[in-house]
Each structure stands twice: as structure tokens, then as C-alpha cells.
Amino acid sequence: MSQPISLLALNEIIRDTVDRYLEPHYWVIAEIAQLNFGTQGHAYMDLVEKSGNKIVAKTRANCWVYAYRTISGKFFEATGQQLKSGMKVLALVSVTFHELYGFSLNVKDIDPNFTLGERARKRQEVIDRLHREGMMDINKGLKLPTVPQKIAVISSVTAAGYGDFTNQIDHNRFGYRIEHTLYQATLQGAEASATLKKAFESIEIDLVQKKYDAIVLIRGGGAQLDLDCFDDYGLAISIANSKIPVITGIGHERDETIADLVAHTRMKTPTAAAEFILSGFQAFEENLITLLKGIDRHSQLILKREEGNLSQLMSRLQLATRATLQQQHHFLDHKKEQLLSKSRHLISFEKLKLDNYGKALKSTVNTKLQKAQTRLDQLEKDIRTLNPESFFQKGYTRSEIGGIPLHLTQPEPGKELMTFTKSEKISSTINKVEKHGK
């Protein structure tokens, strides 16, 4: 058994060994798993190496405040983004071992080109995979309507690019009206890709009822590394499989994202995307105006030609009409003569008939008048015979009781009887009433 030593002595041996046998600096490829800052501005990191999703190596690292300011400034200038957790970096480190704090790495520098190169490598892997799977040109094969009147917009309501886009669409100088619906998404960070894909899923569900003509994916610029979400394979698949054309206006000048490459149409900025959509309306309107002018010119030619034809037809019609009228005039004259001749014959015939009817009627009337006169004479004799005066002249009288003829009353003793003769009115009282006759 070797001679025991103290922990401090062991740690000093380790420190001396590290100082003696290790190089002063190493370039190390690692992922920043965690990044924190001390009160004085020092940066403290956990550096890891992964195999798939499994961490196979891990160590603590620190970067003193002065060094970190230089490193982070250079990194931001090159990439447009701050150092943060989840980034894969190439770091220049020195290995240190402290008797009290143990093993750690001291970060001296970080190469931003490596991070950009790593990003480019992953991006190219995604592009190659999309080419192999035949997904790059699927969305480009869809027909984009010349005048997309209903569009779905994927963006963030707080993004400046979204405001630029809607302002350009809603207040265009042509007065075109385009209905647009926002599907909210996060445009940078760890959750960005998932929210973008979720937006595409929501649009696909709504497409049955809302019948969008196109999808516009807009952001509005930003740091190069902030655009990593638009290089996501899953997002590219969502764009490729979209049932309607996708227009991008992510807002970066230096490079195209994979979303741009897969989309139907790529525009540099949200404003440019709006202008592109409006240009379709303008082109359609100009084409309509051109067609209308062509129709007008063609119509004028046809009208002029038909006016000539009409003039010729009118002349021919006038000549034919005159000939027809003259022919019909002769025909009418002939018919008139025939009608007059026939009318004279009919009038003579009917006059003869009327004369015969008149003679027969006169004879009949005379006969009937004679019969009527004879009948009247007989009636006159009958009337004279039935006249009450004639009865009075023969000595007959008329009796009444209370103004009612005697034969219509019940005569009784004591009643007053009024008797009329030809010239007298006799009042008497009934004394006795006897029945006589059968």
C-alpha cells in the first residue's frame, strides 16, 4: 500500500500534471447546453457533446467578462445573433484545474465562421434530402390565381413585416380589395418551427370552408441565425404539401431560406410580397382594358361593315317594297271592282227580296189589323154589356152592408143596408132575414 496523501496534495499533483503535459490552448467543438452570467458579467457555460439526443461528454467552462465582451461582439457582428444555449460552437479553450473548484475550461475565443458553417452544412443536408424525396418543386407546380382574393397569412401580429404587408394590401392605390386572415406563429427561437407547422395545419383544416387562394409566409428581416426556423425540414414539407401556392416574404437579402426554395414564389420582403400580389390584379386589369379596347375596335369595324350591309339591304328592301306595293295596289283595284260588281248584284237582289217581304208584310199586317179590329169591336160590346150602368137601366140595384157587397157579408136583423139604384142611394134597416131558393 502506497503512502497516503492529502486531498489537497492530490489536487496539486493533478494541477501540475495538467499544466505540464497539456497544450496551452485547444480548439474544441461543443454545444452550449447552458449559459449564465455572474453579477460582474462573467459568463458561465456547460459545454456538451451529443450523439443523437444523448449527451456523451460534458464539462464546465467560463469566460471572463473582458474576454466575453470581445468574443460576443465579434460573434454578433458576424452572425447577427447573440451567443445562446443550443448553439454549436468552435471554442478556443485552456484547460485549468483548481485545488478548490476542480476541473474547468477557460474560453479564450469562439469562431463565428464555424457556427455559420455548421448551419450551412445542416441546411445543405435538408436541401439534399428534399431533392431526393422530390419535394422541392411540388408547390411550384400549383397554379397561382392571377387575382388571389382570399389569402392566409402566416406571421406574428407584432412583426413589423406583417404591418408593412397589411398596410400595403389594405391601402393600395388601385383600390383592390383582398381578404386576408392571420395565422399567428412564432418567428424565431426554439418554438418557431413548431408554431409555423401548426399554422399550416390550421390553414389546411380551414381550407374547406374558407377556400383560400394562396398562403403568404412573412417575417420582416432579422439576424441570419434568427432565420434557422425557416430552414426546418418539417416546415419545408408543410410548404411542399400545401394544397395551395405559398408565397414567402421573409425579409432577408443575403441568402434564401429553404422555405424560399420550396415555396411557389419567393419575394425578398413582406412589402414585395404584397406588391407581387397586387401586380397580379394590376396585370389582370390592364389585360381586361386591352381586351375591352380590342372588343371596341372590333365592334366598330363590325358595325361599320354591317352599316354598309344594312344600307344595301335597305335599298333593296325599298325597291322590293315599292314593287310589292304597286303589285298589291293593282290587285286591290281588281278586287275592288269585283267587290263593287258583286255588291251591286247583291243589293239589287236584296232590294227585290225586301220589296217582296214588304208586300207580304203589308198583306199580313192588314189581315191581322182587321182581325184585331173585329176582336176590339166584340170586346167593346162585352164591356158595354158588363157595365153596371146597364144593369141599373134594367131596374137592378146594388146593396152593401158597411161598404161591403151584400153577397160578401152576413146580413143580420138590425144592420143598416145601403141600396144603390141608377140615380138613388137608399138606406134601410134589416128587420128579418129568411133563406130562399135551394
C-alpha angles and dihedrals in degrees: 000000000000122000110276118242133194124262089246091054091050092049090049090052089051091048093049091046091051092048093047103042107028125080116253091243139017131191104228129189111214144138121248101237095176134008123191135166131222126223091262093050099261114146120229119194142182108216118199141176120213136202102202104315094333121100109228098173136022137174140163120252136181136197118200118233099254093047092045093053090055094043096046093046092052091045093051092047091053100039104022090233139092122244110266144161116291096036121127109223143178104227131187105222140173120214116235134179121193122195091228105028099036130212122356144144124244111215112221101170143352122212109224092193090066092055090049090046092049089051090050091049093052090044092053091049089056092047092050091049092050090050091051091050093047094238101125099085104029096099091042088061092064119099113248111211113241089230109032100192098175119045136171114221122206111200144097119282089225095050115113089219091059090053091049091050097049092043090053092047098043098042102037114151093235094062094235114162118220123176112220131180124197121227105196119229139162109250102199140021135047095311097047099092093048094050092047092053090046089054090055090050091051091050091051090053092048094044093085093062104024097042099206118200096209146352121236117202110195138168116158109236131290141156117328094245090048087068095061091106088066089059092058115128093219092053090049090053090050090053094045093049094046111125091218131046118279121216119195128205102167094156108236128124106192103061145007121244121222087252087061092050095050097041124096093241130011121206123181099231140015089251090052089050090053091047090049091055092045091048088062090056091047093049090048091050092047090049090051091050090049091049091047091051090049090049090049093050092045091047091051090052092048092046091050092048093046091048088059091047090047091051091052092046090048091054091048090046092051092051092046090046093051091049092047093046091050091048092048091046090058090045091051092049090053091047090047092056091047091049093048092049093048091045092054091051092047092047091052091047093047091046090055090049090049091051091052090046089049093053092046091047093048091051092047092047092050091050092048091046091053091050091046091050091051090049091049092051090052092048090050090054090048092050091050089049092050095045109119090224089067090056091050089051089055090055099261121140135203123225131198137181112207091346092305121115110260095240090057095053138062107248113214133175113272096030120122115249120202115203125192125203128176092279107005141068112207124194119200140160122240111240100173138008120203131176119237136175124027 
